[in-house]
Amino acid sequence: MHYTRRNFLNTALAGAGSLLLTSGVNYKSPGTSHPNVMFSPGSLDDAAVVARAKNDIPKVRTREASIRLLKANGQSLANAEVQVKQLRHQFLFGDNNWFMSKTYRSGLGESDRLKYYRTRFSELFNSLNVTAYWTERPRNDSAKTEDFQGYKQMEDVEESVNWALSKGLVPKGHPMFWTVPKALPQWLKDYPYETMEKFIEVRIRNLTARFKGRIKYWDAVNEMLWEPHPANIAKRKWPYLESMDNMTDYIGKVLNWARSEDPDARYAINDYGLSANLQNNLMASNGQKVTAGFQRKRYLELIRNLQAKGTPPDLIGLQCHTGWLKPSQQMAFYDEMAAAGIPLSITEFWAKTSEIMDSASDKVESEEWRVASGNNSLKHGKISMEEAVEIRDKYIIDYLTCAFAHPAVDSFYFWGFLSMIINFSDKLSASHDPEPVFQEVKRLITQEWNTDLTIRTDNNGFLRFRGYCGDYSVRVKNTSGIQNGYGFNIDKNSLNNEYVIKTSI
């Protein structure tokens, strides 16, 4: 049997019990009188959901713009042919800095492999997810900012942030705080909680203040639904379901400390295990059965509590590297989480061929990847690597398309996309050439979902067009025939993107 993505997903996931999303999709399509337009798998298959998403993208991601061009003397620049070129998206497309960070810290900052990697990165993305772990053991190759008490290790974070800014990319910090034991310095646990909390506050304030104005997005608190309040670290047995009051307490403090240092940055809380069950019959340390649906309800309750306390996050972070969702399930997931009224950020997305080839063993994410025991619900016939790549690539493109089409989604971050699809090893056989899926993602972001027009002003110097939201240049030929560029932007939150631009003509 030849496995297409649809065949694979239908045979591998349908009825598997790993996905507990609603069967219908309350996909909030733009341009409709009713806010919720129901998609039912019985009447609309997943191919139709993807087709609908493609159709909706221009409605969701573009806005009307009106630009009036004036000559240097103030008269209208009438009937002039100009180029309108989008320079970057307002929507953030990104990936993490894990490979470049590790390479830089290994003393290979001038190596060809890092140069190739960064060239490819800046060709494709407009944001860099900069890892800034307090510590993260036992991964010795991760960036750590204070593994040993009093010894700040900020050079790697600084280098990644500065590189991103030099390329016009938006740096995003990850994470400010994470209570999983491997992410807390060992020395911190030597102190009573009252002292520990002071160290945490200093960590948050110093990190935010140091990168104020440079890092404008942060994953402020990571994976709280599975981990204890810092006062309860000693009681931790994964999965640890902390009380709602305790989570609201410490997350609210972290958000307040960060905002008091940089009120202009945007702060997310971020979690996993929301779209697919990590394993069957997973029990928490308190005896509670943990499912994806249960965690989604807790997440929404936590956000409502933070809103009631006046400390809501600016973004709801959704990790997406557990479980493969069909498009209808993906849209249902976004609809459910969008009920909080806060923008969604896809924070950690991956889809690997190994998850298809090795799917006889379900994978569980806790503090490390572990192989779960018990019956496997994802068994299927053997497939070739070529077929696995085909499945993976189609899944990535459809997943990205659906996310970009959903009006609640604010940004999309891969987690190791480039290092997965390009061989950056130091072997002589390393070509640094990306797999075809790179070119397809690039085509979508830089061509299909991008505005590049050659148009003519009217008699009064006006340009009127609809463009994808982001930063632009309108380019006008001067008397020497050389183009001069003048910047403006199209904002998704504005219905009146109107500008008057005085040229040097």
PELIN-V630890 format. One record per backbone hydrogen bond with DSSP energy under -0.5 kcal/mol. CO is the residue of the C=O (numbers start at 1). NH is the residue of the N-H. If there is no record, write none. Layout:
co: {CO & CO}
nh: {NH & NH}
//
This chain:
co: {1 & 2 & 4 & 5 & 6 & 7 & 8 & 9 & 9 & 10 & 13 & 18 & 18 & 23 & 24 & 25 & 25 & 26 & 27 & 27 & 29 & 35 & 36 & 37 & 38 & 39 & 40 & 40 & 45 & 46 & 47 & 48 & 49 & 50 & 51 & 52 & 53 & 54 & 56 & 56 & 57 & 58 & 61 & 63 & 64 & 65 & 66 & 67 & 67 & 68 & 69 & 70 & 71 & 75 & 76 & 77 & 80 & 80 & 82 & 83 & 83 & 84 & 85 & 88 & 91 & 92 & 93 & 93 & 94 & 95 & 97 & 98 & 99 & 100 & 101 & 102 & 103 & 104 & 108 & 111 & 112 & 113 & 114 & 115 & 116 & 117 & 118 & 119 & 120 & 121 & 121 & 126 & 127 & 128 & 128 & 129 & 129 & 130 & 133 & 134 & 138 & 139 & 143 & 145 & 148 & 150 & 154 & 155 & 156 & 157 & 158 & 159 & 160 & 161 & 162 & 163 & 164 & 164 & 165 & 169 & 170 & 171 & 171 & 172 & 173 & 174 & 177 & 180 & 181 & 182 & 183 & 185 & 185 & 186 & 187 & 188 & 192 & 192 & 193 & 194 & 195 & 196 & 197 & 198 & 199 & 200 & 201 & 202 & 203 & 204 & 205 & 206 & 207 & 209 & 211 & 211 & 214 & 214 & 216 & 217 & 218 & 218 & 219 & 219 & 220 & 221 & 222 & 223 & 224 & 226 & 229 & 230 & 232 & 233 & 237 & 239 & 239 & 240 & 243 & 244 & 245 & 246 & 247 & 248 & 249 & 250 & 251 & 252 & 253 & 254 & 255 & 256 & 257 & 258 & 258 & 262 & 266 & 267 & 267 & 268 & 268 & 269 & 270 & 271 & 279 & 282 & 284 & 288 & 289 & 291 & 292 & 293 & 294 & 295 & 296 & 297 & 298 & 299 & 300 & 301 & 302 & 303 & 304 & 305 & 306 & 307 & 315 & 315 & 316 & 317 & 317 & 318 & 318 & 320 & 323 & 326 & 326 & 327 & 328 & 329 & 330 & 331 & 332 & 333 & 334 & 335 & 336 & 337 & 338 & 343 & 344 & 344 & 345 & 345 & 346 & 348 & 349 & 352 & 352 & 353 & 353 & 354 & 356 & 358 & 360 & 362 & 364 & 364 & 368 & 370 & 370 & 375 & 384 & 385 & 386 & 387 & 388 & 389 & 390 & 391 & 392 & 393 & 394 & 395 & 396 & 397 & 398 & 399 & 400 & 401 & 402 & 403 & 406 & 408 & 410 & 411 & 412 & 413 & 416 & 417 & 417 & 418 & 421 & 422 & 423 & 427 & 435 & 435 & 436 & 437 & 438 & 439 & 440 & 441 & 442 & 443 & 443 & 444 & 447 & 450 & 451 & 453 & 453 & 455 & 458 & 458 & 461 & 462 & 463 & 465 & 467 & 469 & 470 & 471 & 471 & 472 & 473 & 473 & 474 & 474 & 475 & 476 & 478 & 482 & 484 & 486 & 488 & 489 & 490 & 491 & 496 & 497 & 499 & 500 & 501 & 501}
nh: {3 & 4 & 8 & 9 & 10 & 11 & 12 & 13 & 14 & 14 & 16 & 20 & 277 & 41 & 26 & 27 & 39 & 28 & 29 & 37 & 32 & 37 & 38 & 27 & 40 & 25 & 43 & 44 & 49 & 50 & 51 & 52 & 53 & 54 & 55 & 56 & 57 & 58 & 59 & 60 & 61 & 62 & 469 & 467 & 497 & 465 & 499 & 69 & 463 & 501 & 77 & 503 & 74 & 71 & 78 & 80 & 82 & 457 & 455 & 85 & 475 & 453 & 473 & 471 & 93 & 412 & 126 & 127 & 414 & 129 & 101 & 102 & 103 & 104 & 105 & 106 & 108 & 107 & 111 & 115 & 116 & 117 & 118 & 119 & 120 & 121 & 122 & 123 & 124 & 124 & 125 & 170 & 95 & 130 & 172 & 97 & 131 & 174 & 145 & 146 & 140 & 142 & 133 & 153 & 151 & 152 & 158 & 159 & 160 & 161 & 162 & 163 & 164 & 165 & 166 & 167 & 167 & 169 & 168 & 171 & 128 & 216 & 217 & 130 & 219 & 132 & 222 & 183 & 184 & 137 & 135 & 188 & 189 & 189 & 190 & 191 & 195 & 196 & 197 & 198 & 199 & 200 & 201 & 202 & 203 & 204 & 205 & 206 & 207 & 208 & 209 & 210 & 211 & 212 & 214 & 215 & 171 & 216 & 266 & 173 & 220 & 268 & 175 & 176 & 177 & 270 & 179 & 226 & 227 & 240 & 232 & 233 & 235 & 236 & 285 & 241 & 285 & 242 & 247 & 248 & 249 & 250 & 251 & 252 & 253 & 254 & 255 & 256 & 257 & 258 & 259 & 260 & 261 & 261 & 262 & 265 & 218 & 314 & 315 & 220 & 221 & 317 & 223 & 319 & 282 & 290 & 287 & 284 & 291 & 295 & 296 & 297 & 298 & 299 & 300 & 301 & 302 & 303 & 304 & 305 & 306 & 307 & 308 & 309 & 311 & 310 & 269 & 317 & 345 & 271 & 319 & 347 & 348 & 350 & 325 & 329 & 330 & 331 & 332 & 333 & 334 & 335 & 336 & 337 & 338 & 339 & 339 & 340 & 341 & 316 & 410 & 411 & 318 & 347 & 413 & 320 & 415 & 355 & 356 & 356 & 357 & 358 & 359 & 361 & 362 & 372 & 366 & 370 & 366 & 364 & 372 & 377 & 388 & 389 & 390 & 391 & 392 & 393 & 394 & 395 & 396 & 397 & 398 & 399 & 400 & 401 & 402 & 403 & 404 & 405 & 406 & 406 & 409 & 344 & 92 & 346 & 94 & 349 & 420 & 420 & 421 & 422 & 435 & 424 & 432 & 430 & 438 & 439 & 440 & 441 & 442 & 443 & 444 & 445 & 446 & 447 & 448 & 449 & 450 & 452 & 86 & 84 & 455 & 82 & 79 & 461 & 69 & 458 & 67 & 65 & 63 & 90 & 490 & 87 & 88 & 488 & 85 & 475 & 476 & 486 & 83 & 484 & 481 & 478 & 476 & 474 & 472 & 491 & 470 & 494 & 498 & 66 & 68 & 502 & 70 & 503}
//
